[in-house]
Amino acid sequence: MSGPRDETVRSPAVAGMFYPADSAACAQAARQLLSAAGASVARQLPQLGLNAGLGAVVPHAGWICSGAVAAESILSLARQRPHVDLVVVFGAIHTPIPIDRGVFDSHSRWAVPGGESVVTDSVRRELSAGSNLFVTDDRFHQREHAVEVELPLIQAAWPNAELLPIEVPPQESAVELGRLVARAVSAAGLSAVYLASSDLTHYGPNYRFAPAGVGEAAMRWAMENDRRILRVVTDMTPEKIIFEVRTRNNACGGGAIAAMMAACLEQGAKKAVVLRHTSSYETLAAVAPQSPDNAVGYAAVWVG
C-alpha cells in the first residue's frame, strides 16, 4: 500500500472519455451544465426548506449520460452555500481489489483539464491516525472515475474549495466512517459539503442483471428498483442502505451513499429530497437513442 508523498498530483484518468480532455472545452462544458441546471434548481429550492444543503447524491457516468443530473445536485448545494472550505467526495469503488475500509490517496492535489484542487491533508491525516476504518492506497484512485468525473463541476461551483476524496466500499462500517469524517471536519473548523458519487441500478444483459428481461417493461422495473434505494435515502436511514443495495443491486456506491448520509446527519441534516431521477435510457433518447435493453439509473438528491 502507498505511503504519503509530498507535492504529488493525481492526473486525470478518464478525460476525453467521460468528459472533455481539452482544458477550455472542459471548463466551458462544466459551466454550461451548471447554468442549464439553474432553472430547475430555482424551482425546487423552496421545497428544500430553510436548512442549508449539507450533501448530495451525484451520478458519475459520462457527462453525455448523467452530467446534467450531477450538475443539478451540485448546483442545489452551491446556490445555498456558495462558499465552503471543503468538498468531501465519497466515491463508489470500481477497482477490482478487495477492500473493507475507506480509501484515501496520497496526493497533495488532483488535476483535471483546466484546473487543480488541493487535497485537505490535515483531515486526512487525522482520520488515518485516529481510526482503523481508513487506509491510504493509490491503486484505488489511479484509474477510478467516481470522484474525477465530478471534479470539473466542483471546481466551477466552488473554485476556492479544497477536496477530500474517499473511496468507500459497500460495508456496514460506511455509516460510522461518514460520522467520523464529519466529526473530523468540524474539529478542524472547516465548512464542508459531502457528495456521494454513485449511479443506481445497472440493468440489462450488459451488466448481467436482467430479472425483468428486456423491453420497456424492464426499463420501468429498473426505475422502480432505483426508487427503493431512493426511499431509504429520503427516509434518512443510512443504516439500511447496504442491505438494500446488496439485496436489490440498485446502486454501485452504496457505501458512498451511506457515508454521505451519516456525515450529513452528524452535521444536523433533517431531510433528503430527490430533485431528479432518470436513467441512461432516458437521457440518451434525444442524442443517441438506445434499445430498451440496458440502462443505468441516475438521481440528483439534496440532503440538508
Buried (B, 14 or more C-beta within 10 A) or exposed (E): EBEBEEEBEBEBBBBEEBBBBEBEEBBBBBBBBBEBBEEBBEEBBEEBEEBBBBBBBBBBBBBBBBBBBBBBBBBBBBBBBEEBBBBBBBBBBBBEEEBEBBBBBBBBBBBBBBBBBBBBBEBBBBBBEEBEBBBBBBBBBEEBBBBBBBBBBBBBBBEEBBBBBBBBBBBEBBBBBBBBBBBBBEEBEBBBBBBBBBBBBBBBEEBEBBEBEBEEEBBEBBBEBBBBBBEBBBEBBBBBBBEBBEEBBBBBBBBBBBBBBBBBBBBEBEBBBBBBBBBBBBBBEEEEEBEBBBBBBBBBBBBB
